[in-house]
């Protein structure tokens, strides 16, 4: 798993929220969907994911009456294998800006309280204004008071170092800083190089995750799909042209 500071905030919401849905906002490719999926798989017995752009037919779940009972009945009827476990199910509504009625229904799902609900969408679409894209549907009613908001950003430099396997190195650097000791030249050079690489990647979790996957397959001596190699090559070309 790609270690992110935001994951702990998701866990805290799970353990402390009271009849509130969580909306995770942020730019595309910062890792919102990945992190919410990890939460669903690790912290709940049952996990249901609906993406309103990839699976537009599932908007019908929120067509008609929006009381929780009706919504959950349509959900189990339309999605194969759904098992809603009371008190231990996470329902993830991704790209919610593309289904206005789903946003409206959050009030009723929160009041019902049987299942946890997390929504996600890009900052662009959730403005419901002039800068919204063609997929955006404005809700009839915004569920004010029934949403908690979390904004996710790209990886910070510390998270980038975690992903690259330098967690112990961070601790050593912090120790030097606390003692106000000089950082050895070779170590300084190493972390300057890593910082330049971080600046090229821009903290994008997708490329970090991609490199981890390829490294894992190399270690396992597994087949690496050509698409993965092509994507990583594009990243490497950008990095070395910058340097």
N, C-alpha and C positions, 0 to 999 in steps of 0.2 A: 504493500500500500504506500502511496505517495503521502508522506507525513505533512499535514497542514495544521496550522494553528487554529483555523476555523473549525476543524473537526470537534475540538473540545467545546466550542460554543454550541454546536449542534447537540452534543450530548447534554450540555447544561440545559438547553431548551427542553429536551426530552424529559429530563428529570424534574423540571420545575414549572413547566407551563401549566396553566389552568384554563382549559377550554379556549385555547388560542391556536390558530394556525400560524405556521412560520413561513414567511416569504423570503427567499434568498435571491437577492438582486446582484447584478454585476455584469460587466462586459462579457462578450462571448469568449470562450476558450480560457477562462480563468480557473476552471475545475469545479463549477457548481454541481453539474450533473454527476460527475465522478464521485464527489465527496458525499452527496446525498445517497447515492447507491450504496456506498460503503457503509453508511450509517444504517440503512435499511437491512443490509445483509448481516451486519454484526450485532446490532442492538435490538432487533425485533424477530419474532418468530415468522411473521408474514410481511411481505413487501410487494406492493402493487405500484407499477409505474405507468403513467399515461403521458405520452408526448402528443400535444395537440397539433403539431405541424407534421410530424411523421405519420400519425394515425388520425387523420381528420375525421374519420367515421366515428371515432369515440367521443366526439363532441355531442353525439346523440344521448350520451349518458346524462348530460345536463340540459337536455331539451324537455320541456314540459314542467311539471311541478318540481320545485327544488328542495322540498323537505328531505332530510337525511335518509329516511327510510326508502323513499322512492329512488333517490340517487344510488344508494347502495344496491337496491334490487336490480336496477338497470346495469350497474357495474358488473355484478356477478353473472348477469345474463349475457352480456356482450363480450366479456373477457374470459377466455378459457382458463380453467384451473385456479381461479381466484379463491382464496380461503381467507376470509376476514375473521381474525381472532380478536375478540374483544379485549382491549387494553394492551394488545401486543402486536398491532399491525400499523405499518407506516404506509400511507397512501401518498405517492409523489406525483403531483400534477406539474409536468414540465412544459415550458413555453406557454404559460397560462395566459399571456397577453393575446394568444390566438383564440381564446374561448372566453368571451365576456361573461356568459352565464355561469361558467365554473367559478369565476372570481366572485360573482354575486352569491353563489351557493356557499361560499366559505363561512358566512355567518351561521348558517343552519348546521353545517358540519361541525363547527366549533361548539355550538350550543349542545349538539347531540353528544359529543365527547367520547364516543365508543372507540374511535380510532384516531391516531395522530395523522395530521395532514401537513405536508410541506409542499409549497409551490415554488416555482422558479421561473425566471424570465430575464431577458436582456434588459438593461437599463433603458435602451432605446424604445422598445415596445411598450414598456410599462408607464411611459409618460402620457400615453393616450392623447398626444398633442400633434402638432404639425410635423414633428420628426418621427412619428410612429411609422412602421413599415406597412406593407400591403397585407400582412397577416394579422394585424392588430384588430381586435374587436373590443370596443369600449363596453364595460359592464353597465347594466341598467342601474345597479347600486353597488358602491364600493363598501365592503364590510368593515367600516370604521369601528375600531375597538375590539375587533376579533382577529387581528393580525399582529404578529411580532415581526420586525424587519431585521434582516442581517444582510449587509453588503459585503460581498467577497471581492477581493482584489487579486492581482497576479502574485506569484510567489515573491516574498521579500528575499533579501540576500541570504538570510539565515536559513530559510526554508530551502532555498536553492542548494546551499551547502549540505543540508541534511540529505537531500535527494542524491547528491553526488558522493555521499559517504564520508563527509568530513565533520560529523557530529563531535567526535573527540577533539578534532582540531579547533573547533569553536570554543570548547571549554578551555583549551590551552591558551588561546588568544585572549579570552576574557580574564584568565588568571594573570597574564602578563599586563593587561590593562589595569587591573585592580592593584597590582603591585607597582605600577608605573615603571615597568621595565621595558627596555628596548626590544622590539621584535627582531629576531635574527634576520639577516639580509635575505637568505635563501627562502625563508618562510614568507617574508614580505613579498618577494617576487612571485611565489606560488599563488598567494591569495590575490595579488593584483591581476594575475592571469585569469584566475577564476572569476574575479569581478568583471573583467572585460567580457568574458564569455557570458556572464549573467546579463550584462547590458545588451549584448546582441540578441539573446533569447528573449529579453524583455520580461522575464519572470513567467513566461508562458508555460503552464503546467503540461500542456499537450506534448511539447517537444521533450520535456524532462521525462515524462511517463514513457514516451516512445523510446528514448535511449535506454531506460531501465528495462523495457520489454526485450529489446534487442540484446542487451547484455545478458539477460536471463537466458535467452535462447542460445546464445553462444556458449554460456556455461553449461547448459544442458545438452549441447551439441544437437539442438533441434533445428528443423528447417525454418529459415527466415523468409517470410513472404516477400516477393519483389517489391510490393508497394511500401513496405516498411523501410526497405533499403533505399528506395527512391526518396522518401520523405526525409530520412536522416541525411542523405547526401545533400539535399537542398539546404538543410540547416548547416551542415559542415561548410558548404560553399559560402554561405552568408557569413559564417564566423571567420573563416580564414581570409576572405576578401576584406573584412573589417580590420583584421590584424595585419 
